[in-house]
Amino acid sequence: MKDLDLTETQWCKSSYSGGANNCVELAVLGGRIAIRDSKYPDRAPLVVERADARAFIDGIQAGQWT
Protein backbone atom coordinates (compact mmCIF):
# COMPACT_ATOMS: atom_id res chain seq x y z
CA MET A 1 0.00 0.00 0.00
CA LYS A 2 3.03 2.30 0.03
CA ASP A 3 2.40 3.43 -3.55
CA LEU A 4 -1.29 4.17 -2.95
CA ASP A 5 -2.11 7.70 -4.18
CA LEU A 6 -4.74 9.24 -1.90
CA THR A 7 -4.38 12.88 -2.99
CA GLU A 8 -7.83 12.95 -4.66
CA THR A 9 -9.52 10.74 -2.07
CA GLN A 10 -12.84 11.87 -0.59
CA TRP A 11 -12.62 11.33 3.18
CA CYS A 12 -15.79 11.13 5.28
CA LYS A 13 -16.33 11.51 8.99
CA SER A 14 -19.34 11.29 11.21
CA SER A 15 -21.74 14.19 11.34
CA TYR A 16 -21.41 13.83 15.12
CA SER A 17 -17.78 14.97 14.98
CA GLY A 18 -18.79 18.62 15.14
CA GLY A 19 -16.01 19.64 12.75
CA ALA A 20 -13.26 19.00 15.27
CA ASN A 21 -10.13 17.14 14.19
CA ASN A 22 -10.44 14.36 16.71
CA CYS A 23 -12.22 11.61 14.88
CA VAL A 24 -11.81 8.71 12.50
CA GLU A 25 -12.22 9.35 8.78
CA LEU A 26 -13.08 6.73 6.15
CA ALA A 27 -12.62 6.59 2.39
CA VAL A 28 -13.93 4.00 -0.03
CA LEU A 29 -11.24 2.65 -2.36
CA GLY A 30 -13.11 0.20 -4.55
CA GLY A 31 -13.18 -3.06 -2.59
CA ARG A 32 -11.21 -1.57 0.29
CA ILE A 33 -11.74 1.01 3.01
CA ALA A 34 -9.04 3.45 4.13
CA ILE A 35 -9.17 4.58 7.77
CA ARG A 36 -7.20 7.48 9.25
CA ASP A 37 -7.06 9.75 12.29
CA SER A 38 -8.19 13.25 11.32
CA LYS A 39 -5.53 14.76 13.61
CA TYR A 40 -2.80 13.19 11.43
CA PRO A 41 -4.06 13.26 7.82
CA ASP A 42 -0.53 12.96 6.40
CA ARG A 43 0.15 9.62 8.07
CA ALA A 44 -0.47 6.45 6.11
CA PRO A 45 -4.01 5.17 6.64
CA LEU A 46 -5.01 1.67 7.64
CA VAL A 47 -6.44 -0.04 4.54
CA VAL A 48 -8.71 -3.05 4.97
CA GLU A 49 -11.04 -5.10 2.81
CA ARG A 50 -14.63 -3.80 2.78
CA ALA A 51 -15.95 -7.08 4.17
CA ASP A 52 -13.55 -6.88 7.12
CA ALA A 53 -14.56 -3.27 7.85
CA ARG A 54 -18.23 -4.27 7.71
CA ALA A 55 -17.65 -7.17 10.11
CA PHE A 56 -15.83 -4.85 12.53
CA ILE A 57 -18.62 -2.24 12.44
CA ASP A 58 -21.28 -4.94 12.83
CA GLY A 59 -19.38 -6.27 15.85
CA ILE A 60 -19.27 -2.84 17.44
CA GLN A 61 -22.98 -2.35 16.89
CA ALA A 62 -23.66 -5.79 18.39
CA GLY A 63 -21.68 -4.86 21.51
CA GLN A 64 -18.77 -7.25 20.95
CA TRP A 65 -16.24 -4.54 21.82
CA THR A 66 -17.23 -2.42 24.77
mmCIF file as Biopython writes it, N, C-alpha, C and O atoms, coordinates in Angstrom:
data_model
#
loop_
_atom_site.group_PDB
_atom_site.id
_atom_site.type_symbol
_atom_site.label_atom_id
_atom_site.label_alt_id
_atom_site.label_comp_id
_atom_site.label_asym_id
_atom_site.label_entity_id
_atom_site.label_seq_id
_atom_site.pdbx_PDB_ins_code
_atom_site.Cartn_x
_atom_site.Cartn_y
_atom_site.Cartn_z
_atom_site.occupancy
_atom_site.B_iso_or_equiv
_atom_site.auth_seq_id
_atom_site.auth_asym_id
_atom_site.pdbx_PDB_model_num
ATOM 1   N N  . MET A ? 1  ? 0.806   -1.200 0.000  1.0 0.0 1  A 1 
ATOM 2   C CA . MET A ? 1  ? 0.000   0.000  0.000  1.0 0.0 1  A 1 
ATOM 3   C C  . MET A ? 1  ? 0.852   1.268  0.000  1.0 0.0 1  A 1 
ATOM 4   O O  . MET A ? 1  ? 0.306   2.371  0.006  1.0 0.0 1  A 1 
ATOM 5   N N  . LYS A ? 2  ? 2.162   1.133  -0.006 1.0 0.0 2  A 1 
ATOM 6   C CA . LYS A ? 2  ? 3.034   2.304  0.029  1.0 0.0 2  A 1 
ATOM 7   C C  . LYS A ? 2  ? 2.849   3.206  -1.175 1.0 0.0 2  A 1 
ATOM 8   O O  . LYS A ? 2  ? 2.995   4.422  -1.057 1.0 0.0 2  A 1 
ATOM 9   N N  . ASP A ? 3  ? 2.529   2.640  -2.336 1.0 0.0 3  A 1 
ATOM 10  C CA . ASP A ? 3  ? 2.399   3.429  -3.545 1.0 0.0 3  A 1 
ATOM 11  C C  . ASP A ? 3  ? 0.962   3.869  -3.809 1.0 0.0 3  A 1 
ATOM 12  O O  . ASP A ? 3  ? 0.645   4.286  -4.922 1.0 0.0 3  A 1 
ATOM 13  N N  . LEU A ? 4  ? 0.104   3.784  -2.826 1.0 0.0 4  A 1 
ATOM 14  C CA . LEU A ? 4  ? -1.293  4.170  -2.955 1.0 0.0 4  A 1 
ATOM 15  C C  . LEU A ? 4  ? -1.402  5.697  -2.971 1.0 0.0 4  A 1 
ATOM 16  O O  . LEU A ? 4  ? -0.989  6.357  -2.018 1.0 0.0 4  A 1 
ATOM 17  N N  . ASP A ? 5  ? -1.952  6.256  -4.043 1.0 0.0 5  A 1 
ATOM 18  C CA . ASP A ? 5  ? -2.113  7.704  -4.178 1.0 0.0 5  A 1 
ATOM 19  C C  . ASP A ? 5  ? -3.481  8.109  -3.635 1.0 0.0 5  A 1 
ATOM 20  O O  . ASP A ? 5  ? -4.511  7.764  -4.214 1.0 0.0 5  A 1 
ATOM 21  N N  . LEU A ? 6  ? -3.488  8.833  -2.535 1.0 0.0 6  A 1 
ATOM 22  C CA . LEU A ? 6  ? -4.741  9.241  -1.899 1.0 0.0 6  A 1 
ATOM 23  C C  . LEU A ? 6  ? -4.985  10.747 -2.000 1.0 0.0 6  A 1 
ATOM 24  O O  . LEU A ? 6  ? -5.812  11.290 -1.267 1.0 0.0 6  A 1 
ATOM 25  N N  . THR A ? 7  ? -4.273  11.422 -2.902 1.0 0.0 7  A 1 
ATOM 26  C CA . THR A ? 7  ? -4.380  12.878 -2.995 1.0 0.0 7  A 1 
ATOM 27  C C  . THR A ? 7  ? -5.777  13.343 -3.411 1.0 0.0 7  A 1 
ATOM 28  O O  . THR A ? 7  ? -6.202  14.424 -3.002 1.0 0.0 7  A 1 
ATOM 29  N N  . GLU A ? 8  ? -6.482  12.579 -4.192 1.0 0.0 8  A 1 
ATOM 30  C CA . GLU A ? 8  ? -7.825  12.953 -4.655 1.0 0.0 8  A 1 
ATOM 31  C C  . GLU A ? 8  ? -8.924  12.207 -3.906 1.0 0.0 8  A 1 
ATOM 32  O O  . GLU A ? 8  ? -10.082 12.231 -4.321 1.0 0.0 8  A 1 
ATOM 33  N N  . THR A ? 9  ? -8.576  11.557 -2.824 1.0 0.0 9  A 1 
ATOM 34  C CA . THR A ? 9  ? -9.520  10.738 -2.072 1.0 0.0 9  A 1 
ATOM 35  C C  . THR A ? 9  ? -10.519 11.603 -1.311 1.0 0.0 9  A 1 
ATOM 36  O O  . THR A ? 9  ? -10.154 12.616 -0.713 1.0 0.0 9  A 1 
ATOM 37  N N  . GLN A ? 10 ? -11.781 11.189 -1.343 1.0 0.0 10 A 1 
ATOM 38  C CA . GLN A ? 10 ? -12.835 11.870 -0.593 1.0 0.0 10 A 1 
ATOM 39  C C  . GLN A ? 10 ? -12.979 11.202 0.768  1.0 0.0 10 A 1 
ATOM 40  O O  . GLN A ? 10 ? -13.491 10.086 0.856  1.0 0.0 10 A 1 
ATOM 41  N N  . TRP A ? 11 ? -12.540 11.859 1.815  1.0 0.0 11 A 1 
ATOM 42  C CA . TRP A ? 11 ? -12.617 11.330 3.175  1.0 0.0 11 A 1 
ATOM 43  C C  . TRP A ? 11 ? -13.932 11.760 3.803  1.0 0.0 11 A 1 
ATOM 44  O O  . TRP A ? 11 ? -14.405 12.874 3.579  1.0 0.0 11 A 1 
ATOM 45  N N  . CYS A ? 12 ? -14.521 10.864 4.595  1.0 0.0 12 A 1 
ATOM 46  C CA . CYS A ? 12 ? -15.785 11.135 5.281  1.0 0.0 12 A 1 
ATOM 47  C C  . CYS A ? 12 ? -15.616 10.912 6.769  1.0 0.0 12 A 1 
ATOM 48  O O  . CYS A ? 12 ? -14.884 10.021 7.200  1.0 0.0 12 A 1 
ATOM 49  N N  . LYS A ? 13 ? -16.302 11.733 7.546  1.0 0.0 13 A 1 
ATOM 50  C CA . LYS A ? 13 ? -16.332 11.509 8.988  1.0 0.0 13 A 1 
ATOM 51  C C  . LYS A ? 13 ? -17.763 11.702 9.469  1.0 0.0 13 A 1 
ATOM 52  O O  . LYS A ? 13 ? -18.606 12.261 8.766  1.0 0.0 13 A 1 
ATOM 53  N N  . SER A ? 14 ? -18.008 11.244 10.641 1.0 0.0 14 A 1 
ATOM 54  C CA . SER A ? 14 ? -19.342 11.287 11.206 1.0 0.0 14 A 1 
ATOM 55  C C  . SER A ? 14 ? -19.844 12.712 11.340 1.0 0.0 14 A 1 
ATOM 56  O O  . SER A ? 14 ? -19.079 13.631 11.631 1.0 0.0 14 A 1 
ATOM 57  N N  . SER A ? 15 ? -21.129 12.882 11.126 1.0 0.0 15 A 1 
ATOM 58  C CA . SER A ? 15 ? -21.742 14.193 11.342 1.0 0.0 15 A 1 
ATOM 59  C C  . SER A ? 15 ? -21.731 14.561 12.825 1.0 0.0 15 A 1 
ATOM 60  O O  . SER A ? 15 ? -21.939 15.721 13.179 1.0 0.0 15 A 1 
ATOM 61  N N  . TYR A ? 16 ? -21.493 13.588 13.681 1.0 0.0 16 A 1 
ATOM 62  C CA . TYR A ? 16 ? -21.414 13.833 15.123 1.0 0.0 16 A 1 
ATOM 63  C C  . TYR A ? 16 ? -20.056 14.413 15.540 1.0 0.0 16 A 1 
ATOM 64  O O  . TYR A ? 16 ? -19.875 14.786 16.699 1.0 0.0 16 A 1 
ATOM 65  N N  . SER A ? 17 ? -19.119 14.490 14.620 1.0 0.0 17 A 1 
ATOM 66  C CA . SER A ? 17 ? -17.778 14.967 14.976 1.0 0.0 17 A 1 
ATOM 67  C C  . SER A ? 17 ? -17.756 16.453 15.307 1.0 0.0 17 A 1 
ATOM 68  O O  . SER A ? 17 ? -16.848 16.914 15.999 1.0 0.0 17 A 1 
ATOM 69  N N  . GLY A ? 18 ? -18.724 17.197 14.834 1.0 0.0 18 A 1 
ATOM 70  C CA . GLY A ? 18 ? -18.787 18.616 15.144 1.0 0.0 18 A 1 
ATOM 71  C C  . GLY A ? 18 ? -17.706 19.447 14.471 1.0 0.0 18 A 1 
ATOM 72  O O  . GLY A ? 18 ? -17.478 20.590 14.866 1.0 0.0 18 A 1 
ATOM 73  N N  . GLY A ? 19 ? -17.041 18.903 13.470 1.0 0.0 19 A 1 
ATOM 74  C CA . GLY A ? 19 ? -16.012 19.644 12.751 1.0 0.0 19 A 1 
ATOM 75  C C  . GLY A ? 19 ? -14.652 19.638 13.415 1.0 0.0 19 A 1 
ATOM 76  O O  . GLY A ? 19 ? -13.692 20.164 12.853 1.0 0.0 19 A 1 
ATOM 77  N N  . ALA A ? 20 ? -14.546 19.062 14.586 1.0 0.0 20 A 1 
ATOM 78  C CA . ALA A ? 20 ? -13.258 18.996 15.274 1.0 0.0 20 A 1 
ATOM 79  C C  . ALA A ? 20 ? -12.372 17.947 14.613 1.0 0.0 20 A 1 
ATOM 80  O O  . ALA A ? 20 ? -12.867 17.005 13.993 1.0 0.0 20 A 1 
ATOM 81  N N  . ASN A ? 21 ? -11.072 18.115 14.747 1.0 0.0 21 A 1 
ATOM 82  C CA . ASN A ? 21 ? -10.130 17.144 14.187 1.0 0.0 21 A 1 
ATOM 83  C C  . ASN A ? 21 ? -9.741  16.109 15.233 1.0 0.0 21 A 1 
ATOM 84  O O  . ASN A ? 21 ? -8.567  15.966 15.573 1.0 0.0 21 A 1 
ATOM 85  N N  . ASN A ? 22 ? -10.711 15.408 15.727 1.0 0.0 22 A 1 
ATOM 86  C CA . ASN A ? 22 ? -10.436 14.365 16.710 1.0 0.0 22 A 1 
ATOM 87  C C  . ASN A ? 22 ? -11.327 13.158 16.460 1.0 0.0 22 A 1 
ATOM 88  O O  . ASN A ? 22 ? -11.972 12.642 17.373 1.0 0.0 22 A 1 
ATOM 89  N N  . CYS A ? 23 ? -11.351 12.720 15.216 1.0 0.0 23 A 1 
ATOM 90  C CA . CYS A ? 23 ? -12.223 11.606 14.877 1.0 0.0 23 A 1 
ATOM 91  C C  . CYS A ? 23 ? -11.568 10.716 13.828 1.0 0.0 23 A 1 
ATOM 92  O O  . CYS A ? 23 ? -10.479 11.001 13.330 1.0 0.0 23 A 1 
ATOM 93  N N  . VAL A ? 24 ? -12.247 9.660  13.519 1.0 0.0 24 A 1 
ATOM 94  C CA . VAL A ? 24 ? -11.811 8.714  12.500 1.0 0.0 24 A 1 
ATOM 95  C C  . VAL A ? 24 ? -12.467 9.106  11.186 1.0 0.0 24 A 1 
ATOM 96  O O  . VAL A ? 24 ? -13.654 9.429  11.147 1.0 0.0 24 A 1 
ATOM 97  N N  . GLU A ? 25 ? -11.686 9.075  10.107 1.0 0.0 25 A 1 
ATOM 98  C CA . GLU A ? 25 ? -12.216 9.348  8.776  1.0 0.0 25 A 1 
ATOM 99  C C  . GLU A ? 25 ? -12.097 8.084  7.929  1.0 0.0 25 A 1 
ATOM 100 O O  . GLU A ? 25 ? -11.152 7.309  8.076  1.0 0.0 25 A 1 
ATOM 101 N N  . LEU A ? 26 ? -13.068 7.890  7.045  1.0 0.0 26 A 1 
ATOM 102 C CA . LEU A ? 26 ? -13.083 6.732  6.155  1.0 0.0 26 A 1 
ATOM 103 C C  . LEU A ? 26 ? -13.120 7.189  4.707  1.0 0.0 26 A 1 
ATOM 104 O O  . LEU A ? 26 ? -13.647 8.254  4.387  1.0 0.0 26 A 1 
ATOM 105 N N  . ALA A ? 27 ? -12.548 6.360  3.833  1.0 0.0 27 A 1 
ATOM 106 C CA . ALA A ? 27 ? -12.617 6.595  2.390  1.0 0.0 27 A 1 
ATOM 107 C C  . ALA A ? 27 ? -12.809 5.248  1.707  1.0 0.0 27 A 1 
ATOM 108 O O  . ALA A ? 27 ? -12.167 4.261  2.067  1.0 0.0 27 A 1 
ATOM 109 N N  . VAL A ? 28 ? -13.687 5.216  0.732  1.0 0.0 28 A 1 
ATOM 110 C CA . VAL A ? 28 ? -13.934 3.997  -0.031 1.0 0.0 28 A 1 
ATOM 111 C C  . VAL A ? 28 ? -12.948 3.953  -1.191 1.0 0.0 28 A 1 
ATOM 112 O O  . VAL A ? 28 ? -12.853 4.896  -1.977 1.0 0.0 28 A 1 
ATOM 113 N N  . LEU A ? 29 ? -12.222 2.853  -1.287 1.0 0.0 29 A 1 
ATOM 114 C CA . LEU A ? 29 ? -11.240 2.652  -2.360 1.0 0.0 29 A 1 
ATOM 115 C C  . LEU A ? 29 ? -11.601 1.365  -3.096 1.0 0.0 29 A 1 
ATOM 116 O O  . LEU A ? 29 ? -10.913 0.353  -2.962 1.0 0.0 29 A 1 
ATOM 117 N N  . GLY A ? 30 ? -12.659 1.409  -3.857 1.0 0.0 30 A 1 
ATOM 118 C CA . GLY A ? 30 ? -13.109 0.202  -4.548 1.0 0.0 30 A 1 
ATOM 119 C C  . GLY A ? 30 ? -13.545 -0.854 -3.540 1.0 0.0 30 A 1 
ATOM 120 O O  . GLY A ? 30 ? -14.504 -0.640 -2.798 1.0 0.0 30 A 1 
ATOM 121 N N  . GLY A ? 31 ? -12.861 -1.977 -3.505 1.0 0.0 31 A 1 
ATOM 122 C CA . GLY A ? 31 ? -13.184 -3.056 -2.585 1.0 0.0 31 A 1 
ATOM 123 C C  . GLY A ? 31 ? -12.527 -2.923 -1.232 1.0 0.0 31 A 1 
ATOM 124 O O  . GLY A ? 31 ? -12.587 -3.844 -0.418 1.0 0.0 31 A 1 
ATOM 125 N N  . ARG A ? 32 ? -11.902 -1.789 -0.981 1.0 0.0 32 A 1 
ATOM 126 C CA . ARG A ? 32 ? -11.214 -1.568 0.290  1.0 0.0 32 A 1 
ATOM 127 C C  . ARG A ? 32 ? -11.717 -0.289 0.947  1.0 0.0 32 A 1 
ATOM 128 O O  . ARG A ? 32 ? -12.345 0.559  0.314  1.0 0.0 32 A 1 
ATOM 129 N N  . ILE A ? 33 ? -11.420 -0.182 2.238  1.0 0.0 33 A 1 
ATOM 130 C CA . ILE A ? 33 ? -11.738 1.013  3.014  1.0 0.0 33 A 1 
ATOM 131 C C  . ILE A ? 33 ? -10.443 1.527  3.632  1.0 0.0 33 A 1 
ATOM 132 O O  . ILE A ? 33 ? -9.691  0.765  4.240  1.0 0.0 33 A 1 
ATOM 133 N N  . ALA A ? 34 ? -10.187 2.820  3.476  1.0 0.0 34 A 1 
ATOM 134 C CA . ALA A ? 34 ? -9.037  3.447  4.126  1.0 0.0 34 A 1 
ATOM 135 C C  . ALA A ? 34 ? -9.544  4.137  5.386  1.0 0.0 34 A 1 
ATOM 136 O O  . ALA A ? 34 ? -10.600 4.769  5.373  1.0 0.0 34 A 1 
ATOM 137 N N  . ILE A ? 35 ? -8.789  4.012  6.470  1.0 0.0 35 A 1 
ATOM 138 C CA . ILE A ? 35 ? -9.165  4.581  7.766  1.0 0.0 35 A 1 
ATOM 139 C C  . ILE A ? 35 ? -7.991  5.407  8.275  1.0 0.0 35 A 1 
ATOM 140 O O  . ILE A ? 35 ? -6.850  4.944  8.272  1.0 0.0 35 A 1 
ATOM 141 N N  . ARG A ? 36 ? -8.277  6.639  8.716  1.0 0.0 36 A 1 
ATOM 142 C CA . ARG A ? 36 ? -7.204  7.476  9.252  1.0 0.0 36 A 1 
ATOM 143 C C  . ARG A ? 36 ? -7.715  8.320  10.421 1.0 0.0 36 A 1 
ATOM 144 O O  . ARG A ? 36 ? -8.920  8.480  10.615 1.0 0.0 36 A 1 
ATOM 145 N N  . ASP A ? 37 ? -6.785  8.843  11.178 1.0 0.0 37 A 1 
ATOM 146 C CA . ASP A ? 37 ? -7.064  9.752  12.286 1.0 0.0 37 A 1 
ATOM 147 C C  . ASP A ? 37 ? -7.046  11.165 11.722 1.0 0.0 37 A 1 
ATOM 148 O O  . ASP A ? 37 ? -6.054  11.575 11.120 1.0 0.0 37 A 1 
ATOM 149 N N  . SER A ? 38 ? -8.112  11.905 11.905 1.0 0.0 38 A 1 
ATOM 150 C CA . SER A ? 38 ? -8.190  13.248 11.325 1.0 0.0 38 A 1 
ATOM 151 C C  . SER A ? 38 ? -7.146  14.210 11.890 1.0 0.0 38 A 1 
ATOM 152 O O  . SER A ? 38 ? -6.856  15.232 11.268 1.0 0.0 38 A 1 
ATOM 153 N N  . LYS A ? 39 ? -6.583  13.904 13.047 1.0 0.0 39 A 1 
ATOM 154 C CA . LYS A ? 39 ? -5.526  14.757 13.610 1.0 0.0 39 A 1 
ATOM 155 C C  . LYS A ? 39 ? -4.223  14.618 12.839 1.0 0.0 39 A 1 
ATOM 156 O O  . LYS A ? 39 ? -3.386  15.520 12.863 1.0 0.0 39 A 1 
ATOM 157 N N  . TYR A ? 40 ? -4.046  13.480 12.146 1.0 0.0 40 A 1 
ATOM 158 C CA . TYR A ? 40 ? -2.800  13.192 11.432 1.0 0.0 40 A 1 
ATOM 159 C C  . TYR A ? 40 ? -3.093  12.769 9.995  1.0 0.0 40 A 1 
ATOM 160 O O  . TYR A ? 40 ? -2.800  11.632 9.626  1.0 0.0 40 A 1 
ATOM 161 N N  . PRO A ? 41 ? -3.659  13.646 9.179  1.0 0.0 41 A 1 
ATOM 162 C CA . PRO A ? 41 ? -4.055  13.256 7.823  1.0 0.0 41 A 1 
ATOM 163 C C  . PRO A ? 41 ? -2.894  12.890 6.903  1.0 0.0 41 A 1 
ATOM 164 O O  . PRO A ? 41 ? -3.111  12.257 5.869  1.0 0.0 41 A 1 
ATOM 165 N N  . ASP A ? 42 ? -1.680  13.271 7.250  1.0 0.0 42 A 1 
ATOM 166 C CA . ASP A ? 42 ? -0.534  12.960 6.399  1.0 0.0 42 A 1 
ATOM 167 C C  . ASP A ? 42 ? 0.067   11.588 6.687  1.0 0.0 42 A 1 
ATOM 168 O O  . ASP A ? 42 ? 0.902   11.105 5.922  1.0 0.0 42 A 1 
ATOM 169 N N  . ARG A ? 43 ? -0.342  10.968 7.764  1.0 0.0 43 A 1 
ATOM 170 C CA . ARG A ? 43 ? 0.146   9.624  8.072  1.0 0.0 43 A 1 
ATOM 171 C C  . ARG A ? 43 ? -0.555  8.612  7.176  1.0 0.0 43 A 1 
ATOM 172 O O  . ARG A ? 43 ? -1.674  8.840  6.716  1.0 0.0 43 A 1 
ATOM 173 N N  . ALA A ? 44 ? 0.109   7.508  6.940  1.0 0.0 44 A 1 
ATOM 174 C CA . ALA A ? 44 ? -0.470  6.452  6.105  1.0 0.0 44 A 1 
ATOM 175 C C  . ALA A ? 44 ? -1.711  5.885  6.792  1.0 0.0 44 A 1 
ATOM 176 O O  . ALA A ? 44 ? -1.680  5.596  7.988  1.0 0.0 44 A 1 
ATOM 177 N N  . PRO A ? 45 ? -2.797  5.724  6.047  1.0 0.0 45 A 1 
ATOM 178 C CA . PRO A ? 45 ? -4.011  5.168  6.642  1.0 0.0 45 A 1 
ATOM 179 C C  . PRO A ? 45 ? -3.929  3.648  6.763  1.0 0.0 45 A 1 
ATOM 180 O O  . PRO A ? 45 ? -3.093  3.000  6.134  1.0 0.0 45 A 1 
ATOM 181 N N  . LEU A ? 46 ? -4.798  3.114  7.570  1.0 0.0 46 A 1 
ATOM 182 C CA . LEU A ? 46 ? -5.007  1.675  7.638  1.0 0.0 46 A 1 
ATOM 183 C C  . LEU A ? 46 ? -5.949  1.334  6.494  1.0 0.0 46 A 1 
ATOM 184 O O  . LEU A ? 46 ? -7.002  1.957  6.364  1.0 0.0 46 A 1 
ATOM 185 N N  . VAL A ? 47 ? -5.599  0.363  5.663  1.0 0.0 47 A 1 
ATOM 186 C CA . VAL A ? 47 ? -6.441  -0.038 4.540  1.0 0.0 47 A 1 
ATOM 187 C C  . VAL A ? 47 ? -6.857  -1.487 4.747  1.0 0.0 47 A 1 
ATOM 188 O O  . VAL A ? 47 ? -6.019  -2.375 4.906  1.0 0.0 47 A 1 
ATOM 189 N N  . VAL A ? 48 ? -8.176  -1.709 4.743  1.0 0.0 48 A 1 
ATOM 190 C CA . VAL A ? 48 ? -8.715  -3.053 4.974  1.0 0.0 48 A 1 
ATOM 191 C C  . VAL A ? 48 ? -9.733  -3.385 3.891  1.0 0.0 48 A 1 
ATOM 192 O O  . VAL A ? 48 ? -10.256 -2.499 3.215  1.0 0.0 48 A 1 
ATOM 193 N N  . GLU A ? 49 ? -10.000 -4.661 3.741  1.0 0.0 49 A 1 
ATOM 194 C CA . GLU A ? 49 ? -11.043 -5.105 2.810  1.0 0.0 49 A 1 
ATOM 195 C C  . GLU A ? 49 ? -12.400 -4.619 3.320  1.0 0.0 49 A 1 
ATOM 196 O O  . GLU A ? 49 ? -12.624 -4.539 4.528  1.0 0.0 49 A 1 
ATOM 197 N N  . ARG A ? 50 ? -13.301 -4.296 2.391  1.0 0.0 50 A 1 
ATOM 198 C CA . ARG A ? 50 ? -14.629 -3.799 2.778  1.0 0.0 50 A 1 
ATOM 199 C C  . ARG A ? 50 ? -15.365 -4.785 3.674  1.0 0.0 50 A 1 
ATOM 200 O O  . ARG A ? 50 ? -16.022 -4.381 4.633  1.0 0.0 50 A 1 
ATOM 201 N N  . ALA A ? 51 ? -15.259 -6.067 3.372  1.0 0.0 51 A 1 
ATOM 202 C CA . ALA A ? 51 ? -15.955 -7.080 4.175  1.0 0.0 51 A 1 
ATOM 203 C C  . ALA A ? 51 ? -15.433 -7.098 5.605  1.0 0.0 51 A 1 
ATOM 204 O O  . ALA A ? 51 ? -16.206 -7.280 6.546  1.0 0.0 51 A 1 
ATOM 205 N N  . ASP A ? 52 ? -14.132 -6.910 5.774  1.0 0.0 52 A 1 
ATOM 206 C CA . ASP A ? 52 ? -13.554 -6.877 7.124  1.0 0.0 52 A 1 
ATOM 207 C C  . ASP A ? 52 ? -14.005 -5.637 7.890  1.0 0.0 52 A 1 
ATOM 208 O O  . ASP A ? 52 ? -14.287 -5.717 9.085  1.0 0.0 52 A 1 
ATOM 209 N N  . ALA A ? 53 ? -14.075 -4.496 7.214  1.0 0.0 53 A 1 
ATOM 210 C CA . ALA A ? 53 ? -14.556 -3.274 7.853  1.0 0.0 53 A 1 
ATOM 211 C C  . ALA A ? 53 ? -16.013 -3.435 8.266  1.0 0.0 53 A 1 
ATOM 212 O O  . ALA A ? 53 ? -16.406 -3.011 9.353  1.0 0.0 53 A 1 
ATOM 213 N N  . ARG A ? 54 ? -16.810 -4.046 7.401  1.0 0.0 54 A 1 
ATOM 214 C CA . ARG A ? 54 ? -18.228 -4.273 7.708  1.0 0.0 54 A 1 
ATOM 215 C C  . ARG A ? 54 ? -18.378 -5.187 8.917  1.0 0.0 54 A 1 
ATOM 216 O O  . ARG A ? 54 ? -19.210 -4.931 9.788  1.0 0.0 54 A 1 
ATOM 217 N N  . ALA A ? 55 ? -17.583 -6.247 8.976  1.0 0.0 55 A 1 
ATOM 218 C CA . ALA A ? 55 ? -17.649 -7.167 10.107 1.0 0.0 55 A 1 
ATOM 219 C C  . ALA A ? 55 ? -17.256 -6.464 11.404 1.0 0.0 55 A 1 
ATOM 220 O O  . ALA A ? 55 ? -17.860 -6.713 12.447 1.0 0.0 55 A 1 
ATOM 221 N N  . PHE A ? 56 ? -16.264 -5.600 11.351 1.0 0.0 56 A 1 
ATOM 222 C CA . PHE A ? 56 ? -15.834 -4.846 12.525 1.0 0.0 56 A 1 
ATOM 223 C C  . PHE A ? 56 ? -16.946 -3.911 13.003 1.0 0.0 56 A 1 
ATOM 224 O O  . PHE A ? 56 ? -17.258 -3.874 14.193 1.0 0.0 56 A 1 
ATOM 225 N N  . ILE A ? 57 ? -17.540 -3.163 12.085 1.0 0.0 57 A 1 
ATOM 226 C CA . ILE A ? 57 ? -18.624 -2.241 12.436 1.0 0.0 57 A 1 
ATOM 227 C C  . ILE A ? 57 ? -19.827 -3.008 12.977 1.0 0.0 57 A 1 
ATOM 228 O O  . ILE A ? 57 ? -20.434 -2.595 13.964 1.0 0.0 57 A 1 
ATOM 229 N N  . ASP A ? 58 ? -20.169 -4.112 12.341 1.0 0.0 58 A 1 
ATOM 230 C CA . ASP A ? 58 ? -21.278 -4.937 12.835 1.0 0.0 58 A 1 
ATOM 231 C C  . ASP A ? 58 ? -20.998 -5.434 14.247 1.0 0.0 58 A 1 
ATOM 232 O O  . ASP A ? 58 ? -21.904 -5.477 15.080 1.0 0.0 58 A 1 
ATOM 233 N N  . GLY A ? 59 ? -19.754 -5.808 14.522 1.0 0.0 59 A 1 
ATOM 234 C CA . GLY A ? 59 ? -19.380 -6.267 15.852 1.0 0.0 59 A 1 
ATOM 235 C C  . GLY A ? 59 ? -19.506 -5.176 16.900 1.0 0.0 59 A 1 
ATOM 236 O O  . GLY A ? 59 ? -19.947 -5.429 18.021 1.0 0.0 59 A 1 
ATOM 237 N N  . ILE A ? 60 ? -19.116 -3.959 16.532 1.0 0.0 60 A 1 
ATOM 238 C CA . ILE A ? 60 ? -19.271 -2.837 17.443 1.0 0.0 60 A 1 
ATOM 239 C C  . ILE A ? 60 ? -20.753 -2.595 17.752 1.0 0.0 60 A 1 
ATOM 240 O O  . ILE A ? 60 ? -21.143 -2.423 18.907 1.0 0.0 60 A 1 
ATOM 241 N N  . GLN A ? 61 ? -21.555 -2.587 16.703 1.0 0.0 61 A 1 
ATOM 242 C CA . GLN A ? 61 ? -22.985 -2.352 16.892 1.0 0.0 61 A 1 
ATOM 243 C C  . GLN A ? 61 ? -23.642 -3.466 17.720 1.0 0.0 61 A 1 
ATOM 244 O O  . GLN A ? 61 ? -24.627 -3.224 18.416 1.0 0.0 61 A 1 
ATOM 245 N N  . ALA A ? 62 ? -23.104 -4.662 17.643 1.0 0.0 62 A 1 
ATOM 246 C CA . ALA A ? 62 ? -23.663 -5.789 18.394 1.0 0.0 62 A 1 
ATOM 247 C C  . ALA A ? 62 ? -23.123 -5.840 19.823 1.0 0.0 62 A 1 
ATOM 248 O O  . ALA A ? 62 ? -23.521 -6.702 20.606 1.0 0.0 62 A 1 
ATOM 249 N N  . GLY A ? 63 ? -22.218 -4.921 20.168 1.0 0.0 63 A 1 
ATOM 250 C CA . GLY A ? 63 ? -21.684 -4.864 21.515 1.0 0.0 63 A 1 
ATOM 251 C C  . GLY A ? 63 ? -20.544 -5.827 21.797 1.0 0.0 63 A 1 
ATOM 252 O O  . GLY A ? 63 ? -20.264 -6.122 22.959 1.0 0.0 63 A 1 
ATOM 253 N N  . GLN A ? 64 ? -19.876 -6.326 20.753 1.0 0.0 64 A 1 
ATOM 254 C CA . GLN A ? 64 ? -18.771 -7.254 20.947 1.0 0.0 64 A 1 
ATOM 255 C C  . GLN A ? 64 ? -17.542 -6.584 21.539 1.0 0.0 64 A 1 
ATOM 256 O O  . GLN A ? 64 ? -16.751 -7.232 22.224 1.0 0.0 64 A 1 
ATOM 257 N N  . TRP A ? 65 ? -17.375 -5.282 21.280 1.0 0.0 65 A 1 
ATOM 258 C CA . TRP A ? 65 ? -16.240 -4.538 21.824 1.0 0.0 65 A 1 
ATOM 259 C C  . TRP A ? 65 ? -16.780 -3.364 22.635 1.0 0.0 65 A 1 
ATOM 260 O O  . TRP A ? 65 ? -17.248 -2.371 22.078 1.0 0.0 65 A 1 
ATOM 261 N N  . THR A ? 66 ? -16.709 -3.490 23.920 1.0 0.0 66 A 1 
ATOM 262 C CA . THR A ? 66 ? -17.232 -2.416 24.774 1.0 0.0 66 A 1 
ATOM 263 C C  . THR A ? 66 ? -16.144 -1.876 25.653 1.0 0.0 66 A 1 
ATOM 264 O O  . THR A ? 66 ? -16.386 -0.965 26.445 1.0 0.0 66 A 1 
#
